[in-house]
Amino acid sequence: MANIFEILGYNIDYYFRGKLIGSIRTDKPDRKVLGYTGRKNTILPNDIILKNKKYKKGIIVTTECSPICGKYIGTQEDKISAMLKTRLPYGT
């Protein structure tokens, strides 16, 4: 599937014990598979500060990389036809 939205950057979310502890914005993704299916368990190589709280190196965290999407790429007609294609039929 082609990318129909402009990509403004990528967000790397950090989870500790299943809770979101913070995120970092980057220009390039650090993995090929994005979103929930691309989650990785990693060990922090150095100390990191997220939301004014310091997490020491050696802690196991889960990271997830997601794209930050901007506006739709294409003409107004392309936008309308894409919206009409996504609608589900009613009454069957």
PDB file with one MODEL, atoms N, CA, C and O in Angstrom:
MODEL        1
ATOM      1  N   MET A   1       0.837  -1.177   0.000  1.00  0.00           N
ATOM      2  CA  MET A   1       0.000   0.000   0.000  1.00  0.00           C
ATOM      3  C   MET A   1       0.882   1.240   0.000  1.00  0.00           C
ATOM      4  O   MET A   1       1.849   1.328   0.758  1.00  0.00           O
ATOM      5  N   ALA A   2       0.547   2.181  -0.842  1.00  0.00           N
ATOM      6  CA  ALA A   2       1.332   3.408  -0.960  1.00  0.00           C
ATOM      7  C   ALA A   2       1.054   4.329   0.220  1.00  0.00           C
ATOM      8  O   ALA A   2      -0.016   4.290   0.827  1.00  0.00           O
ATOM      9  N   ASN A   3       2.033   5.144   0.522  1.00  0.00           N
ATOM     10  CA  ASN A   3       1.883   6.093   1.617  1.00  0.00           C
ATOM     11  C   ASN A   3       1.096   7.295   1.106  1.00  0.00           C
ATOM     12  O   ASN A   3       1.566   7.987   0.204  1.00  0.00           O
ATOM     13  N   ILE A   4      -0.084   7.562   1.652  1.00  0.00           N
ATOM     14  CA  ILE A   4      -0.928   8.647   1.173  1.00  0.00           C
ATOM     15  C   ILE A   4      -0.878   9.873   2.086  1.00  0.00           C
ATOM     16  O   ILE A   4      -1.544  10.870   1.807  1.00  0.00           O
ATOM     17  N   PHE A   5      -0.116   9.820   3.151  1.00  0.00           N
ATOM     18  CA  PHE A   5       0.056  10.955   4.049  1.00  0.00           C
ATOM     19  C   PHE A   5       1.532  11.325   4.099  1.00  0.00           C
ATOM     20  O   PHE A   5       2.397  10.455   4.004  1.00  0.00           O
ATOM     21  N   GLU A   6       1.817  12.599   4.246  1.00  0.00           N
ATOM     22  CA  GLU A   6       3.210  13.002   4.386  1.00  0.00           C
ATOM     23  C   GLU A   6       3.687  12.645   5.797  1.00  0.00           C
ATOM     24  O   GLU A   6       2.942  12.778   6.768  1.00  0.00           O
ATOM     25  N   ILE A   7       4.926  12.194   5.893  1.00  0.00           N
ATOM     26  CA  ILE A   7       5.507  11.792   7.168  1.00  0.00           C
ATOM     27  C   ILE A   7       6.305  12.974   7.728  1.00  0.00           C
ATOM     28  O   ILE A   7       7.255  13.442   7.100  1.00  0.00           O
ATOM     29  N   LEU A   8       5.916  13.449   8.906  1.00  0.00           N
ATOM     30  CA  LEU A   8       6.591  14.581   9.534  1.00  0.00           C
ATOM     31  C   LEU A   8       7.723  14.144  10.457  1.00  0.00           C
ATOM     32  O   LEU A   8       8.589  14.953  10.793  1.00  0.00           O
ATOM     33  N   GLY A   9       7.732  12.892  10.867  1.00  0.00           N
ATOM     34  CA  GLY A   9       8.746  12.373  11.764  1.00  0.00           C
ATOM     35  C   GLY A   9       8.283  11.055  12.349  1.00  0.00           C
ATOM     36  O   GLY A   9       7.288  10.480  11.906  1.00  0.00           O
ATOM     37  N   TYR A  10       9.010  10.581  13.345  1.00  0.00           N
ATOM     38  CA  TYR A  10       8.672   9.318  13.996  1.00  0.00           C
ATOM     39  C   TYR A  10       8.734   9.497  15.499  1.00  0.00           C
ATOM     40  O   TYR A  10       9.543  10.268  16.015  1.00  0.00           O
ATOM     41  N   ASN A  11       7.877   8.779  16.188  1.00  0.00           N
ATOM     42  CA  ASN A  11       7.787   8.842  17.643  1.00  0.00           C
ATOM     43  C   ASN A  11       8.198   7.485  18.212  1.00  0.00           C
ATOM     44  O   ASN A  11       7.627   6.463  17.833  1.00  0.00           O
ATOM     45  N   ILE A  12       9.165   7.462  19.101  1.00  0.00           N
ATOM     46  CA  ILE A  12       9.564   6.226  19.763  1.00  0.00           C
ATOM     47  C   ILE A  12       9.017   6.284  21.193  1.00  0.00           C
ATOM     48  O   ILE A  12       9.460   7.091  22.011  1.00  0.00           O
ATOM     49  N   ASP A  13       8.048   5.413  21.473  1.00  0.00           N
ATOM     50  CA  ASP A  13       7.416   5.351  22.790  1.00  0.00           C
ATOM     51  C   ASP A  13       8.144   4.334  23.656  1.00  0.00           C
ATOM     52  O   ASP A  13       8.546   3.271  23.181  1.00  0.00           O
ATOM     53  N   TYR A  14       8.309   4.670  24.929  1.00  0.00           N
ATOM     54  CA  TYR A  14       8.970   3.782  25.887  1.00  0.00           C
ATOM     55  C   TYR A  14       7.944   3.321  26.911  1.00  0.00           C
ATOM     56  O   TYR A  14       7.235   4.136  27.502  1.00  0.00           O
ATOM     57  N   TYR A  15       7.866   2.002  27.120  1.00  0.00           N
ATOM     58  CA  TYR A  15       6.962   1.394  28.093  1.00  0.00           C
ATOM     59  C   TYR A  15       7.776   0.654  29.143  1.00  0.00           C
ATOM     60  O   TYR A  15       8.720  -0.064  28.814  1.00  0.00           O
ATOM     61  N   PHE A  16       7.407   0.831  30.412  1.00  0.00           N
ATOM     62  CA  PHE A  16       8.051   0.116  31.510  1.00  0.00           C
ATOM     63  C   PHE A  16       6.961  -0.557  32.318  1.00  0.00           C
ATOM     64  O   PHE A  16       6.070   0.111  32.844  1.00  0.00           O
ATOM     65  N   ARG A  17       7.024  -1.870  32.422  1.00  0.00           N
ATOM     66  CA  ARG A  17       6.011  -2.679  33.112  1.00  0.00           C
ATOM     67  C   ARG A  17       4.612  -2.434  32.546  1.00  0.00           C
ATOM     68  O   ARG A  17       3.630  -2.396  33.287  1.00  0.00           O
ATOM     69  N   GLY A  18       4.535  -2.270  31.233  1.00  0.00           N
ATOM     70  CA  GLY A  18       3.255  -2.104  30.562  1.00  0.00           C
ATOM     71  C   GLY A  18       2.690  -0.697  30.559  1.00  0.00           C
ATOM     72  O   GLY A  18       1.625  -0.470  29.986  1.00  0.00           O
ATOM     73  N   LYS A  19       3.370   0.255  31.181  1.00  0.00           N
ATOM     74  CA  LYS A  19       2.883   1.633  31.230  1.00  0.00           C
ATOM     75  C   LYS A  19       3.784   2.538  30.402  1.00  0.00           C
ATOM     76  O   LYS A  19       5.006   2.389  30.398  1.00  0.00           O
ATOM     77  N   LEU A  20       3.159   3.476  29.702  1.00  0.00           N
ATOM     78  CA  LEU A  20       3.901   4.438  28.909  1.00  0.00           C
ATOM     79  C   LEU A  20       4.639   5.396  29.834  1.00  0.00           C
ATOM     80  O   LEU A  20       4.029   6.061  30.671  1.00  0.00           O
ATOM     81  N   ILE A  21       5.976   5.460  29.672  1.00  0.00           N
ATOM     82  CA  ILE A  21       6.763   6.340  30.533  1.00  0.00           C
ATOM     83  C   ILE A  21       7.246   7.586  29.799  1.00  0.00           C
ATOM     84  O   ILE A  21       7.724   8.530  30.428  1.00  0.00           O
ATOM     85  N   GLY A  22       7.125   7.595  28.469  1.00  0.00           N
ATOM     86  CA  GLY A  22       7.541   8.762  27.713  1.00  0.00           C
ATOM     87  C   GLY A  22       7.809   8.422  26.267  1.00  0.00           C
ATOM     88  O   GLY A  22       7.718   7.266  25.854  1.00  0.00           O
ATOM     89  N   SER A  23       8.143   9.454  25.497  1.00  0.00           N
ATOM     90  CA  SER A  23       8.422   9.252  24.085  1.00  0.00           C
ATOM     91  C   SER A  23       9.475  10.238  23.614  1.00  0.00           C
ATOM     92  O   SER A  23       9.692  11.287  24.221  1.00  0.00           O
ATOM     93  N   ILE A  24      10.125   9.873  22.513  1.00  0.00           N
ATOM     94  CA  ILE A  24      11.154  10.703  21.903  1.00  0.00           C
ATOM     95  C   ILE A  24      10.830  10.830  20.428  1.00  0.00           C
ATOM     96  O   ILE A  24      10.492   9.839  19.781  1.00  0.00           O
ATOM     97  N   ARG A  25      10.928  12.036  19.888  1.00  0.00           N
ATOM     98  CA  ARG A  25      10.669  12.259  18.460  1.00  0.00           C
ATOM     99  C   ARG A  25      11.985  12.189  17.685  1.00  0.00           C
ATOM    100  O   ARG A  25      12.989  12.774  18.091  1.00  0.00           O
ATOM    101  N   THR A  26      11.964  11.455  16.548  1.00  0.00           N
ATOM    102  CA  THR A  26      13.139  11.327  15.697  1.00  0.00           C
ATOM    103  C   THR A  26      12.761  11.615  14.248  1.00  0.00           C
ATOM    104  O   THR A  26      11.580  11.644  13.903  1.00  0.00           O
ATOM    105  N   ASP A  27      13.760  11.825  13.409  1.00  0.00           N
ATOM    106  CA  ASP A  27      13.514  12.074  11.993  1.00  0.00           C
ATOM    107  C   ASP A  27      13.462  10.791  11.176  1.00  0.00           C
ATOM    108  O   ASP A  27      12.783  10.737  10.150  1.00  0.00           O
ATOM    109  N   LYS A  28      14.173   9.756  11.621  1.00  0.00           N
ATOM    110  CA  LYS A  28      14.215   8.488  10.895  1.00  0.00           C
ATOM    111  C   LYS A  28      13.813   7.351  11.828  1.00  0.00           C
ATOM    112  O   LYS A  28      14.121   7.384  13.019  1.00  0.00           O
ATOM    113  N   PRO A  29      13.123   6.340  11.284  1.00  0.00           N
ATOM    114  CA  PRO A  29      12.731   5.207  12.146  1.00  0.00           C
ATOM    115  C   PRO A  29      13.939   4.352  12.496  1.00  0.00           C
ATOM    116  O   PRO A  29      14.908   4.296  11.739  1.00  0.00           O
ATOM    117  N   ASP A  30      13.879   3.687  13.645  1.00  0.00           N
ATOM    118  CA  ASP A  30      14.974   2.824  14.067  1.00  0.00           C
ATOM    119  C   ASP A  30      14.704   1.357  13.751  1.00  0.00           C
ATOM    120  O   ASP A  30      15.491   0.493  14.137  1.00  0.00           O
ATOM    121  N   ARG A  31      13.603   1.058  13.054  1.00  0.00           N
ATOM    122  CA  ARG A  31      13.249  -0.320  12.691  1.00  0.00           C
ATOM    123  C   ARG A  31      12.394  -0.308  11.433  1.00  0.00           C
ATOM    124  O   ARG A  31      11.879   0.732  11.022  1.00  0.00           O
ATOM    125  N   LYS A  32      12.253  -1.479  10.832  1.00  0.00           N
ATOM    126  CA  LYS A  32      11.475  -1.581   9.598  1.00  0.00           C
ATOM    127  C   LYS A  32       9.987  -1.716   9.869  1.00  0.00           C
ATOM    128  O   LYS A  32       9.176  -1.109   9.170  1.00  0.00           O
ATOM    129  N   VAL A  33       9.615  -2.502  10.876  1.00  0.00           N
ATOM    130  CA  VAL A  33       8.208  -2.730  11.201  1.00  0.00           C
ATOM    131  C   VAL A  33       7.769  -1.674  12.212  1.00  0.00           C
ATOM    132  O   VAL A  33       8.345  -1.567  13.295  1.00  0.00           O
ATOM    133  N   LEU A  34       6.753  -0.902  11.859  1.00  0.00           N
ATOM    134  CA  LEU A  34       6.284   0.185  12.718  1.00  0.00           C
ATOM    135  C   LEU A  34       5.011  -0.211  13.449  1.00  0.00           C
ATOM    136  O   LEU A  34       4.346  -1.176  13.070  1.00  0.00           O
ATOM    137  N   GLY A  35       4.674   0.524  14.484  1.00  0.00           N
ATOM    138  CA  GLY A  35       3.438   0.305  15.217  1.00  0.00           C
ATOM    139  C   GLY A  35       3.557  -0.791  16.262  1.00  0.00           C
ATOM    140  O   GLY A  35       4.649  -1.162  16.692  1.00  0.00           O
ATOM    141  N   TYR A  36       2.390  -1.296  16.653  1.00  0.00           N
ATOM    142  CA  TYR A  36       2.328  -2.293  17.723  1.00  0.00           C
ATOM    143  C   TYR A  36       3.077  -3.576  17.358  1.00  0.00           C
ATOM    144  O   TYR A  36       3.727  -4.178  18.213  1.00  0.00           O
ATOM    145  N   THR A  37       2.989  -3.993  16.103  1.00  0.00           N
ATOM    146  CA  THR A  37       3.649  -5.237  15.692  1.00  0.00           C
ATOM    147  C   THR A  37       5.166  -5.106  15.692  1.00  0.00           C
ATOM    148  O   THR A  37       5.868  -6.117  15.679  1.00  0.00           O
ATOM    149  N   GLY A  38       5.681  -3.892  15.705  1.00  0.00           N
ATOM    150  CA  GLY A  38       7.115  -3.675  15.718  1.00  0.00           C
ATOM    151  C   GLY A  38       7.696  -3.439  17.097  1.00  0.00           C
ATOM    152  O   GLY A  38       8.821  -2.953  17.213  1.00  0.00           O
ATOM    153  N   ARG A  39       6.959  -3.770  18.141  1.00  0.00           N
ATOM    154  CA  ARG A  39       7.461  -3.576  19.513  1.00  0.00           C
ATOM    155  C   ARG A  39       8.680  -4.436  19.775  1.00  0.00           C
ATOM    156  O   ARG A  39       8.774  -5.569  19.304  1.00  0.00           O
ATOM    157  N   LYS A  40       9.628  -3.870  20.548  1.00  0.00           N
ATOM    158  CA  LYS A  40      10.848  -4.595  20.912  1.00  0.00           C
ATOM    159  C   LYS A  40      11.126  -4.415  22.395  1.00  0.00           C
ATOM    160  O   LYS A  40      10.934  -3.332  22.949  1.00  0.00           O
ATOM    161  N   ASN A  41      11.576  -5.480  23.026  1.00  0.00           N
ATOM    162  CA  ASN A  41      12.073  -5.388  24.397  1.00  0.00           C
ATOM    163  C   ASN A  41      13.560  -5.094  24.322  1.00  0.00           C
ATOM    164  O   ASN A  41      14.321  -5.856  23.725  1.00  0.00           O
ATOM    165  N   THR A  42      13.971  -3.997  24.924  1.00  0.00           N
ATOM    166  CA  THR A  42      15.374  -3.603  24.886  1.00  0.00           C
ATOM    167  C   THR A  42      15.861  -3.266  26.285  1.00  0.00           C
ATOM    168  O   THR A  42      15.077  -2.932  27.173  1.00  0.00           O
ATOM    169  N   ILE A  43      17.154  -3.360  26.457  1.00  0.00           N
ATOM    170  CA  ILE A  43      17.809  -2.959  27.706  1.00  0.00           C
ATOM    171  C   ILE A  43      18.409  -1.583  27.471  1.00  0.00           C
ATOM    172  O   ILE A  43      19.137  -1.382  26.498  1.00  0.00           O
ATOM    173  N   LEU A  44      18.114  -0.639  28.345  1.00  0.00           N
ATOM    174  CA  LEU A  44      18.637   0.718  28.167  1.00  0.00           C
ATOM    175  C   LEU A  44      20.160   0.701  28.239  1.00  0.00           C
ATOM    176  O   LEU A  44      20.726   0.268  29.242  1.00  0.00           O
ATOM    177  N   PRO A  45      20.834   1.172  27.177  1.00  0.00           N
ATOM    178  CA  PRO A  45      22.300   1.179  27.185  1.00  0.00           C
ATOM    179  C   PRO A  45      22.897   2.289  28.049  1.00  0.00           C
ATOM    180  O   PRO A  45      24.038   2.179  28.497  1.00  0.00           O
ATOM    181  N   ASN A  46      22.135   3.351  28.286  1.00  0.00           N
ATOM    182  CA  ASN A  46      22.595   4.442  29.147  1.00  0.00           C
ATOM    183  C   ASN A  46      21.390   5.081  29.835  1.00  0.00           C
ATOM    184  O   ASN A  46      20.244   4.771  29.510  1.00  0.00           O
ATOM    185  N   ASP A  47      21.654   5.965  30.777  1.00  0.00           N
ATOM    186  CA  ASP A  47      20.572   6.634  31.505  1.00  0.00           C
ATOM    187  C   ASP A  47      19.746   7.487  30.541  1.00  0.00           C
ATOM    188  O   ASP A  47      20.276   8.070  29.594  1.00  0.00           O
ATOM    189  N   ILE A  48      18.431   7.547  30.804  1.00  0.00           N
ATOM    190  CA  ILE A  48      17.537   8.313  29.943  1.00  0.00           C
ATOM    191  C   ILE A  48      16.565   9.077  30.830  1.00  0.00           C
ATOM    192  O   ILE A  48      16.129   8.572  31.865  1.00  0.00           O
ATOM    193  N   ILE A  49      16.226  10.308  30.415  1.00  0.00           N
ATOM    194  CA  ILE A  49      15.281  11.135  31.163  1.00  0.00           C
ATOM    195  C   ILE A  49      14.026  11.289  30.310  1.00  0.00           C
ATOM    196  O   ILE A  49      14.082  11.806  29.194  1.00  0.00           O
ATOM    197  N   LEU A  50      12.891  10.836  30.846  1.00  0.00           N
ATOM    198  CA  LEU A  50      11.602  10.955  30.182  1.00  0.00           C
ATOM    199  C   LEU A  50      10.609  11.547  31.172  1.00  0.00           C
ATOM    200  O   LEU A  50      10.459  11.040  32.284  1.00  0.00           O
ATOM    201  N   LYS A  51       9.929  12.621  30.771  1.00  0.00           N
ATOM    202  CA  LYS A  51       8.947  13.304  31.621  1.00  0.00           C
ATOM    203  C   LYS A  51       9.542  13.674  32.978  1.00  0.00           C
ATOM    204  O   LYS A  51       8.913  13.465  34.015  1.00  0.00           O
ATOM    205  N   ASN A  52      10.748  14.218  32.967  1.00  0.00           N
ATOM    206  CA  ASN A  52      11.458  14.684  34.169  1.00  0.00           C
ATOM    207  C   ASN A  52      11.732  13.578  35.181  1.00  0.00           C
ATOM    208  O   ASN A  52      11.900  13.854  36.369  1.00  0.00           O
ATOM    209  N   LYS A  53      11.779  12.331  34.724  1.00  0.00           N
ATOM    210  CA  LYS A  53      12.134  11.221  35.595  1.00  0.00           C
ATOM    211  C   LYS A  53      13.290  10.471  34.951  1.00  0.00           C
ATOM    212  O   LYS A  53      13.291  10.220  33.746  1.00  0.00           O
ATOM    213  N   LYS A  54      14.278  10.116  35.775  1.00  0.00           N
ATOM    214  CA  LYS A  54      15.482   9.465  35.261  1.00  0.00           C
ATOM    215  C   LYS A  54      15.354   7.951  35.392  1.00  0.00           C
ATOM    216  O   LYS A  54      15.020   7.430  36.457  1.00  0.00           O
ATOM    217  N   TYR A  55      15.624   7.254  34.288  1.00  0.00           N
ATOM    218  CA  TYR A  55      15.638   5.786  34.275  1.00  0.00           C
ATOM    219  C   TYR A  55      17.072   5.343  34.035  1.00  0.00           C
ATOM    220  O   TYR A  55      17.720   5.784  33.085  1.00  0.00           O
ATOM    221  N   LYS A  56      17.562   4.464  34.908  1.00  0.00           N
ATOM    222  CA  LYS A  56      18.962   4.054  34.858  1.00  0.00           C
ATOM    223  C   LYS A  56      19.206   3.006  33.785  1.00  0.00           C
ATOM    224  O   LYS A  56      18.295   2.286  33.374  1.00  0.00           O
ATOM    225  N   LYS A  57      20.453   2.935  33.340  1.00  0.00           N
ATOM    226  CA  LYS A  57      20.803   1.952  32.325  1.00  0.00           C
ATOM    227  C   LYS A  57      20.663   0.541  32.894  1.00  0.00           C
ATOM    228  O   LYS A  57      20.836   0.313  34.092  1.00  0.00           O
ATOM    229  N   GLY A  58      20.345  -0.400  32.001  1.00  0.00           N
ATOM    230  CA  GLY A  58      20.171  -1.782  32.409  1.00  0.00           C
ATOM    231  C   GLY A  58      18.721  -2.176  32.637  1.00  0.00           C
ATOM    232  O   GLY A  58      18.425  -3.357  32.816  1.00  0.00           O
ATOM    233  N   ILE A  59      17.804  -1.201  32.635  1.00  0.00           N
ATOM    234  CA  ILE A  59      16.380  -1.492  32.816  1.00  0.00           C
ATOM    235  C   ILE A  59      15.819  -2.027  31.501  1.00  0.00           C
ATOM    236  O   ILE A  59      16.150  -1.522  30.429  1.00  0.00           O
ATOM    237  N   ILE A  60      14.977  -3.039  31.587  1.00  0.00           N
ATOM    238  CA  ILE A  60      14.337  -3.588  30.392  1.00  0.00           C
ATOM    239  C   ILE A  60      13.060  -2.799  30.114  1.00  0.00           C
ATOM    240  O   ILE A  60      12.161  -2.743  30.953  1.00  0.00           O
ATOM    241  N   VAL A  61      12.987  -2.191  28.928  1.00  0.00           N
ATOM    242  CA  VAL A  61      11.813  -1.433  28.507  1.00  0.00           C
ATOM    243  C   VAL A  61      11.335  -1.962  27.161  1.00  0.00           C
ATOM    244  O   VAL A  61      12.088  -2.606  26.430  1.00  0.00           O
ATOM    245  N   THR A  62      10.090  -1.684  26.847  1.00  0.00           N
ATOM    246  CA  THR A  62       9.528  -2.023  25.542  1.00  0.00           C
ATOM    247  C   THR A  62       9.440  -0.738  24.736  1.00  0.00           C
ATOM    248  O   THR A  62       8.956   0.278  25.235  1.00  0.00           O
ATOM    249  N   THR A  63       9.906  -0.776  23.492  1.00  0.00           N
ATOM    250  CA  THR A  63       9.857   0.402  22.633  1.00  0.00           C
ATOM    251  C   THR A  63       8.960   0.132  21.436  1.00  0.00           C
ATOM    252  O   THR A  63       8.861  -0.995  20.951  1.00  0.00           O
ATOM    253  N   GLU A  64       8.312   1.190  20.973  1.00  0.00           N
ATOM    254  CA  GLU A  64       7.417   1.118  19.818  1.00  0.00           C
ATOM    255  C   GLU A  64       7.634   2.369  18.975  1.00  0.00           C
ATOM    256  O   GLU A  64       7.614   3.481  19.503  1.00  0.00           O
ATOM    257  N   CYS A  65       7.839   2.199  17.684  1.00  0.00           N
ATOM    258  CA  CYS A  65       8.078   3.321  16.780  1.00  0.00           C
ATOM    259  C   CYS A  65       6.837   3.527  15.906  1.00  0.00           C
ATOM    260  O   CYS A  65       6.363   2.594  15.257  1.00  0.00           O
ATOM    261  N   SER A  66       6.315   4.763  15.899  1.00  0.00           N
ATOM    262  CA  SER A  66       5.120   5.090  15.122  1.00  0.00           C
ATOM    263  C   SER A  66       5.382   6.328  14.281  1.00  0.00           C
ATOM    264  O   SER A  66       6.086   7.235  14.723  1.00  0.00           O
ATOM    265  N   PRO A  67       4.823   6.381  13.064  1.00  0.00           N
ATOM    266  CA  PRO A  67       5.006   7.580  12.239  1.00  0.00           C
ATOM    267  C   PRO A  67       4.096   8.717  12.698  1.00  0.00           C
ATOM    268  O   PRO A  67       2.994   8.488  13.198  1.00  0.00           O
ATOM    269  N   ILE A  68       4.574   9.936  12.519  1.00  0.00           N
ATOM    270  CA  ILE A  68       3.766  11.123  12.772  1.00  0.00           C
ATOM    271  C   ILE A  68       3.320  11.615  11.398  1.00  0.00           C
ATOM    272  O   ILE A  68       4.128  12.128  10.624  1.00  0.00           O
ATOM    273  N   CYS A  69       2.039  11.459  11.100  1.00  0.00           N
ATOM    274  CA  CYS A  69       1.527  11.766   9.770  1.00  0.00           C
ATOM    275  C   CYS A  69       1.024  13.200   9.697  1.00  0.00           C
ATOM    276  O   CYS A  69       0.496  13.747  10.665  1.00  0.00           O
ATOM    277  N   GLY A  70       1.203  13.791   8.521  1.00  0.00           N
ATOM    278  CA  GLY A  70       0.728  15.138   8.264  1.00  0.00           C
ATOM    279  C   GLY A  70      -0.488  15.114   7.368  1.00  0.00           C
ATOM    280  O   GLY A  70      -1.369  14.268   7.517  1.00  0.00           O
ATOM    281  N   LYS A  71      -0.528  16.044   6.441  1.00  0.00           N
ATOM    282  CA  LYS A  71      -1.709  16.152   5.596  1.00  0.00           C
ATOM    283  C   LYS A  71      -1.707  15.117   4.471  1.00  0.00           C
ATOM    284  O   LYS A  71      -0.681  14.508   4.164  1.00  0.00           O
ATOM    285  N   TYR A  72      -2.862  14.938   3.876  1.00  0.00           N
ATOM    286  CA  TYR A  72      -3.081  13.982   2.792  1.00  0.00           C
ATOM    287  C   TYR A  72      -2.337  14.446   1.545  1.00  0.00           C
ATOM    288  O   TYR A  72      -2.361  15.632   1.217  1.00  0.00           O
ATOM    289  N   ILE A  73      -1.680  13.528   0.850  1.00  0.00           N
ATOM    290  CA  ILE A  73      -0.969  13.859  -0.383  1.00  0.00           C
ATOM    291  C   ILE A  73      -1.904  13.583  -1.555  1.00  0.00           C
ATOM    292  O   ILE A  73      -2.417  12.471  -1.680  1.00  0.00           O
ATOM    293  N   GLY A  74      -2.132  14.563  -2.405  1.00  0.00           N
ATOM    294  CA  GLY A  74      -2.990  14.391  -3.566  1.00  0.00           C
ATOM    295  C   GLY A  74      -3.943  15.554  -3.741  1.00  0.00           C
ATOM    296  O   GLY A  74      -3.965  16.494  -2.948  1.00  0.00           O
ATOM    297  N   THR A  75      -4.737  15.465  -4.811  1.00  0.00           N
ATOM    298  CA  THR A  75      -5.697  16.517  -5.113  1.00  0.00           C
ATOM    299  C   THR A  75      -6.968  16.331  -4.282  1.00  0.00           C
ATOM    300  O   THR A  75      -7.129  15.330  -3.585  1.00  0.00           O
ATOM    301  N   GLN A  76      -7.855  17.304  -4.369  1.00  0.00           N
ATOM    302  CA  GLN A  76      -9.116  17.236  -3.642  1.00  0.00           C
ATOM    303  C   GLN A  76      -9.958  16.056  -4.127  1.00  0.00           C
ATOM    304  O   GLN A  76     -10.638  15.410  -3.330  1.00  0.00           O
ATOM    305  N   GLU A  77      -9.914  15.773  -5.434  1.00  0.00           N
ATOM    306  CA  GLU A  77     -10.663  14.646  -5.985  1.00  0.00           C
ATOM    307  C   GLU A  77     -10.129  13.317  -5.458  1.00  0.00           C
ATOM    308  O   GLU A  77     -10.900  12.399  -5.179  1.00  0.00           O
ATOM    309  N   ASP A  78      -8.819  13.218  -5.324  1.00  0.00           N
ATOM    310  CA  ASP A  78      -8.212  12.001  -4.761  1.00  0.00           C
ATOM    311  C   ASP A  78      -8.662  11.783  -3.317  1.00  0.00           C
ATOM    312  O   ASP A  78      -8.949  10.656  -2.914  1.00  0.00           O
ATOM    313  N   LYS A  79      -8.722  12.853  -2.553  1.00  0.00           N
ATOM    314  CA  LYS A  79      -9.151  12.756  -1.156  1.00  0.00           C
ATOM    315  C   LYS A  79     -10.594  12.267  -1.061  1.00  0.00           C
ATOM    316  O   LYS A  79     -10.910  11.389  -0.259  1.00  0.00           O
ATOM    317  N   ILE A  80     -11.464  12.846  -1.890  1.00  0.00           N
ATOM    318  CA  ILE A  80     -12.882  12.476  -1.845  1.00  0.00           C
ATOM    319  C   ILE A  80     -13.072  11.031  -2.285  1.00  0.00           C
ATOM    320  O   ILE A  80     -13.838  10.297  -1.662  1.00  0.00           O
ATOM    321  N   SER A  81     -12.388  10.607  -3.349  1.00  0.00           N
ATOM    322  CA  SER A  81     -12.545   9.224  -3.815  1.00  0.00           C
ATOM    323  C   SER A  81     -11.999   8.229  -2.787  1.00  0.00           C
ATOM    324  O   SER A  81     -12.558   7.144  -2.631  1.00  0.00           O
ATOM    325  N   ALA A  82     -10.934   8.574  -2.096  1.00  0.00           N
ATOM    326  CA  ALA A  82     -10.400   7.694  -1.061  1.00  0.00           C
ATOM    327  C   ALA A  82     -11.373   7.575   0.106  1.00  0.00           C
ATOM    328  O   ALA A  82     -11.525   6.496   0.678  1.00  0.00           O
ATOM    329  N   MET A  83     -12.031   8.670   0.462  1.00  0.00           N
ATOM    330  CA  MET A  83     -13.012   8.627   1.552  1.00  0.00           C
ATOM    331  C   MET A  83     -14.221   7.784   1.152  1.00  0.00           C
ATOM    332  O   MET A  83     -14.750   7.034   1.972  1.00  0.00           O
ATOM    333  N   LEU A  84     -14.654   7.899  -0.084  1.00  0.00           N
ATOM    334  CA  LEU A  84     -15.812   7.123  -0.537  1.00  0.00           C
ATOM    335  C   LEU A  84     -15.502   5.632  -0.616  1.00  0.00           C
ATOM    336  O   LEU A  84     -16.386   4.807  -0.384  1.00  0.00           O
ATOM    337  N   LYS A  85     -14.262   5.273  -0.939  1.00  0.00           N
ATOM    338  CA  LYS A  85     -13.874   3.865  -1.014  1.00  0.00           C
ATOM    339  C   LYS A  85     -13.828   3.212   0.352  1.00  0.00           C
ATOM    340  O   LYS A  85     -14.000   1.998   0.452  1.00  0.00           O
ATOM    341  N   THR A  86     -13.602   3.978   1.408  1.00  0.00           N
ATOM    342  CA  THR A  86     -13.478   3.403   2.737  1.00  0.00           C
ATOM    343  C   THR A  86     -14.829   3.199   3.427  1.00  0.00           C
ATOM    344  O   THR A  86     -14.901   2.524   4.454  1.00  0.00           O
ATOM    345  N   ARG A  87     -15.872   3.762   2.887  1.00  0.00           N
ATOM    346  CA  ARG A  87     -17.195   3.622   3.518  1.00  0.00           C
ATOM    347  C   ARG A  87     -17.729   2.215   3.361  1.00  0.00           C
ATOM    348  O   ARG A  87     -17.586   1.594   2.309  1.00  0.00           O
ATOM    349  N   LEU A  88     -18.338   1.729   4.405  1.00  0.00           N
ATOM    350  CA  LEU A  88     -18.935   0.382   4.378  1.00  0.00           C
ATOM    351  C   LEU A  88     -20.363   0.468   3.865  1.00  0.00           C
ATOM    352  O   LEU A  88     -21.066   1.438   4.149  1.00  0.00           O
ATOM    353  N   PRO A  89     -20.802  -0.544   3.108  1.00  0.00           N
ATOM    354  CA  PRO A  89     -22.193  -0.522   2.644  1.00  0.00           C
ATOM    355  C   PRO A  89     -23.160  -0.763   3.804  1.00  0.00           C
ATOM    356  O   PRO A  89     -22.860  -1.527   4.722  1.00  0.00           O
ATOM    357  N   TYR A  90     -24.293  -0.121   3.756  1.00  0.00           N
ATOM    358  CA  TYR A  90     -25.282  -0.234   4.827  1.00  0.00           C
ATOM    359  C   TYR A  90     -26.452  -1.109   4.368  1.00  0.00           C
ATOM    360  O   TYR A  90     -26.752  -1.191   3.177  1.00  0.00           O
ATOM    361  N   GLY A  91     -27.096  -1.752   5.318  1.00  0.00           N
ATOM    362  CA  GLY A  91     -28.359  -2.423   5.069  1.00  0.00           C
ATOM    363  C   GLY A  91     -28.302  -3.824   4.510  1.00  0.00           C
ATOM    364  O   GLY A  91     -29.342  -4.344   4.107  1.00  0.00           O
ATOM    365  N   THR A  92     -27.153  -4.465   4.461  1.00  0.00           N
ATOM    366  CA  THR A  92     -27.126  -5.832   3.942  1.00  0.00           C
ATOM    367  C   THR A  92     -26.940  -6.859   5.002  1.00  0.00           C
ATOM    368  O   THR A  92     -26.899  -8.053   4.704  1.00  0.00           O
TER     369      THR A  92
ENDMDL
END
